[in-house]
Amino acid sequence: MSKDDPLILDYEPLIFLRCHSKTDTDTADVRTKVWQVIFNPNGSNTIATCGGNKVCIIDLSSQKVRQRYSAEIKEILFALMWFSKNGNDILITGGDLGVLYFINLESKNQVAHFTVPKSKSKIFSLTLYPSRDNAFFCAMSTGEIYLVDADLERRSSPKIDIVASFSCKGEITRTAFCSYSSTLFAATSTGLYGWSTALQNYEEWNDKIITFNLQMDGNLKSEDKIVDSIEMIEDEFMALKYALDSFIYIWHVELSVAGVQHETRIIDIVPFYKLVWCETDNYYMEISANYDLGLLTCGDAHGKIWLYDIRFLRTHDHEASVKTKTIKAFNILDWPPIDDIYHAKSKKLSLETDDIVIQKAVVSPDGKYCVAITDRNTVCLWSQI
């Protein structure tokens, strides 16, 4: 199929799981929010989700929760990351208590935990740092970012250290790393920031913070606005979304960060594309991209999943004049009627009385499954038609 042919991709609901209740007896819990969903990077149809005090490993082929890990009852887990080393599948998660939990999926046990400094801060985002073995970035609600080194080879006594720390203004919502430009990005309550990690001295990172401002039609659009989602697309483009904005913007990272070489600390970014999304007064609905399929997804506050064809990025003309092009979703999956045998009839989920926020929607590498998570304690499995 060429990029000029319409992308035909549709899904039907398969099964919706309620698996993040703090107690196994609370089968009607619709208050717990599920915050993160990620596919196993090794390519299997296995996902990990976190929300409440639970991490769930779900096999999409059988539609069953394969493993379930519980942190202490007071915990609320926001961040989740696969950390596969030497054939061992490790999940790292963290959240409200400022504690990192390392879970070995083979042994089904927690192999380590680590309390981040200033533990009154919440862990909101975890991102791998590919330039250093065993390292990842841990971003906090208060604007601190820690470069963490986790040597888990010694199972009896894992070694976990803070290698570097730096910060930005505002509450960090998400982080992303661009390997091509060696840039770490942070989406925050006051805008988009970045750090060039090519600098060998970690102490320099904090002094070299970059502020990215979105320009539209020659006007500054993004000053002090909440960036509630960012997503790298094939290490070249970035999709970003501002809270309470009805568009998703795609801009070219390489062309924009070139100014860093000239000690520029403020960079104006002009999006090549803006994707028509929806009007909303809700926050923190994440973008997800599958470059191989040429697909970008984002949920909304009405239980819908928006699907966008982004195959045009594969042949994008970098030399073309920057004129933002508007793209519409090619498909929108509606929230289906639910047969919920556990929930009292008077309290059933209904779009007529309750918002159902899709926190994030992801599509499997082969396109067979779409998985969405909600603020109503549901992990929604859809299968390709």
Summary of the structure (lengths in Angstrom):
residues: 385
radius of gyration: 20.3
end to end distance: 17.8
largest distance: 62.7
contacts: 1266
relative contact order: 0.15
helix: 6%
strand: 48%
